[in-house]
Amino acid sequence: MKVFLDDERVTPAGWVRTFWPEEVIALLKTGQVTELSLDHDLGDDERGTGYTVLLWLEEQVVVHGMRPPLMRVHSANSSARLKMEAAIEAINRHAQPS
């Protein structure tokens, strides 16, 4: 399953639309997510951002050995994009080889 996290953009064909980090995390917990495309700013920072998903995912990879999906960032927030891309690199470094 391909998961698209965004509050405004049109969801690409073939992707499951989510609006909040907890929705993405619930789908990740199923083990069925093969790709993630994340926005950072979702309209309510108290509910989380795309970075929130990456923090959760990093813990799962490091502590529980979870295999991360293919991840990309589509945020227009340039500083957040850099932070999220660095998090993705860290997650991929921690991931166990298949």
PEMOQUI-V586938 format. One record per residue. RES is the residue in one letter. SS is DSSP state (helix for helix, strand for strand, loop for the rest). D_CENTER is the distance of its C-alpha to the mean C-alpha in Angstrom with 1 decimal. Layout:
res: {RES/RES}
ss: {SS/SS}
d_center: {D_CENTER/D_CENTER}
//
This chain:
res: {M/K/V/F/L/D/D/E/R/V/T/P/A/G/W/V/R/T/F/W/P/E/E/V/I/A/L/L/K/T/G/Q/V/T/E/L/S/L/D/H/D/L/G/D/D/E/R/G/T/G/Y/T/V/L/L/W/L/E/E/Q/V/V/V/H/G/M/R/P/P/L/M/R/V/H/S/A/N/S/S/A/R/L/K/M/E/A/A/I/E/A/I/N/R/H/A/Q/P/S}
ss: {loop/strand/strand/strand/strand/loop/loop/loop/loop/loop/loop/loop/loop/loop/strand/strand/strand/strand/loop/loop/helix/helix/helix/helix/helix/helix/helix/helix/helix/loop/loop/loop/loop/loop/strand/strand/strand/strand/loop/loop/loop/loop/loop/loop/helix/helix/helix/loop/loop/helix/helix/helix/helix/helix/helix/helix/helix/helix/helix/helix/helix/helix/helix/helix/loop/loop/loop/loop/loop/strand/strand/strand/strand/loop/loop/loop/loop/helix/helix/helix/helix/helix/helix/helix/helix/helix/helix/helix/helix/helix/helix/helix/helix/helix/loop/loop/loop/loop}
d_center: {13.0/10.7/8.3/8.4/7.4/10.5/13.8/16.2/15.7/17.1/14.9/15.8/18.1/16.8/13.4/12.7/12.3/10.6/11.6/10.4/7.9/10.6/10.6/7.1/8.3/11.6/10.6/9.0/12.4/14.3/13.6/13.7/10.3/11.1/8.7/5.4/6.3/5.1/8.2/9.3/12.4/12.6/16.3/16.5/15.3/16.9/14.5/11.6/9.3/5.8/7.1/7.9/4.8/5.3/8.8/8.9/7.6/10.1/12.7/12.4/12.9/15.7/17.5/17.2/16.7/13.8/13.1/9.5/8.8/9.3/6.5/7.7/8.0/10.5/11.4/15.2/15.2/16.4/16.4/12.9/11.9/13.9/12.5/8.9/10.5/12.6/10.0/8.7/12.5/13.2/10.9/12.6/15.9/15.7/15.0/18.3/19.8/20.3}
//
